[in-house]
């Protein structure tokens, strides 16, 4: 099935280029927003599956627009586009529920793969941002205590690591030879223990605590 994609960027030429390239990749580009306010309005009107969202836009920026969109329509996935591998922006985007994070110098194929990944329930990080996040985690956070290391069970650690590796619920179930319902139960327990709203926040918190690692 064709993925319904919406673009949000204040640069017209970039939007036009993205529309052409994403259409060539087989996506159904249902609309374009020039700023965060318009992105919020069009998200409600068009109900895209994925939004490719620029971080820096006038008035309402991409992070705030994502926060409002995820509150209203949690099923919509958002891939953030940033100019640089900025740790603070990445952390903010994760907190508001974005599912993908790419720098603008990535290739068309990388963007297309990220959109497909997040539409399938995975998290997409460009290599630059993955490295940036690990650097920030190491800089800001103290090593986890032994008590923190045991916040989740061994099986929950295994589930978290596979989720951090980008596997879907179905793929985690197949990898661990358990049912999808059991995976969902583990995730519900993990969210409660780590005070996380979704799998992205859970993975970030687990990385900070040293429970899982990103390759």
GUSE-122343 format. One record per residue (C-alpha): residue number from 1; x, y, z. Coordinates in steps of 0.05 Angstrom, whole numbers. Example, Ala and Ser with C-alpha at 12.3 -4.5 7.8 and 13.67 -1.06 7.14 Angstrom:
residues 2
   num       xx       yy       zz
     1      246      -90      156
     2      273      -21      143
This chain:
residues 215
   num       xx       yy       zz
     1        0        0        0
     2       25       70      -17
     3       46      111       44
     4       10      178       51
     5       64      230       63
     6       60      303       82
     7      118      353       77
     8      130      411      125
     9      186      461      108
    10      189      536      102
    11      234      533       40
    12      193      527      -23
    13      250      500      -66
    14      265      445      -16
    15      192      425      -11
    16      187      421      -87
    17      250      379      -90
    18      226      333      -35
    19      158      326      -69
    20      190      305     -134
    21      239      257     -103
    22      189      226      -54
    23      138      218     -110
    24      191      183     -151
    25      203      137      -92
    26      130      115      -94
    27      100      157      -38
    28       33      193      -43
    29       51      265      -24
    30      -16      290        0
    31        3      361       21
    32       56      412       38
    33       60      459       98
    34      100      524       99
    35      105      529      175
    36       87      493      239
    37       17      523      245
    38        0      499      175
    39       29      431      189
    40      -17      423      249
    41      -78      444      209
    42      -61      401      149
    43      -46      341      193
    44     -118      343      217
    45     -146      356      148
    46     -105      306      108
    47      -90      252      160
    48      -23      231      130
    49       11      168      155
    50       79      202      158
    51      101      275      161
    52      171      297      139
    53      180      356      186
    54      233      410      184
    55      258      430      253
    56      270      504      240
    57      207      541      216
    58      178      609      233
    59      126      621      287
    60      115      548      308
    61      177      505      298
    62      179      432      279
    63      188      405      349
    64      127      443      377
    65       86      425      315
    66      104      352      326
    67       84      357      399
    68       15      384      382
    69        5      335      325
    70       24      275      367
    71      -23      297      422
    72      -81      303      373
    73      -63      245      326
    74      -15      196      360
    75      -20      148      302
    76       14      198      254
    77       89      185      249
    78      138      243      244
    79      208      244      214
    80      247      305      234
    81      296      339      186
    82      352      380      217
    83      410      420      189
    84      460      393      239
    85      468      335      288
    86      444      377      347
    87      438      338      412
    88      388      385      444
    89      342      385      384
    90      346      309      380
    91      328      302      454
    92      270      351      447
    93      244      315      385
    94      247      248      422
    95      209      276      481
    96      151      300      438
    97      145      233      402
    98      180      239      334
    99      198      172      304
   100      255      191      257
   101      312      240      257
   102      353      256      194
   103      403      310      175
   104      387      347      111
   105      449      325       74
   106      426      252       74
   107      408      219        9
   108      339      211      -22
   109      344      136      -10
   110      360      147       64
   111      299      192       71
   112      255      142       35
   113      280       84       78
   114      268      125      141
   115      196      140      120
   116      183       67      106
   117      214       47      173
   118      173       94      215
   119      109       77      176
   120      123        5      197
   121      131       24      270
   122      207       29      273
   123      251       87      294
   124      299      117      243
   125      363      153      261
   126      415      178      212
   127      485      154      232
   128      507      225      249
   129      449      234      298
   130      458      165      329
   131      530      182      345
   132      509      251      369
   133      457      222      416
   134      506      172      446
   135      557      228      457
   136      504      270      492
   137      481      212      535
   138      552      199      558
   139      565      273      572
   140      502      289      610
   141      485      226      648
   142      519      193      706
   143      532      118      702
   144      473       77      723
   145      475       47      792
   146      467      -28      803
   147      396      -15      828
   148      379       23      763
   149      409      -34      722
   150      357      -80      753
   151      297      -35      741
   152      274      -80      684
   153      278     -156      679
   154      327     -193      636
   155      272     -209      585
   156      251     -136      584
   157      323     -117      571
   158      323     -164      511
   159      258     -133      485
   160      286      -63      494
   161      351      -79      458
   162      313     -108      398
   163      268      -47      396
   164      330       -3      399
   165      357      -42      340
   166      296      -21      300
   167      255      -85      303
   168      179      -82      302
   169      134     -117      353
   170      123     -175      305
   171      198     -182      292
   172      214     -180      367
   173      163     -235      378
   174      194     -278      323
   175      265     -265      348
   176      249     -285      420
   177      199     -340      402
   178      143     -308      442
   179       75     -281      422
   180       62     -209      400
   181       16     -202      460
   182       73     -221      506
   183      118     -169      473
   184       64     -116      482
   185       57     -136      555
   186      132     -129      565
   187      130      -60      531
   188       73      -37      577
   189      114      -58      637
   190      176      -24      610
   191      138       41      597
   192      113       41      669
   193      181       25      699
   194      219       76      657
   195      164      129      660
   196      161      130      584
   197      103      147      538
   198      125      105      479
   199      180       61      452
   200      224      119      430
   201      224      150      500
   202      235       81      530
   203      296       68      486
   204      326      137      502
   205      317      126      577
   206      345       56      572
   207      407       82      535
   208      417      135      588
   209      413       82      642
   210      461       36      606
   211      408      -18      598
   212      414      -21      522
   213      464        5      470
   214      458       33      400
   215      505        5      348
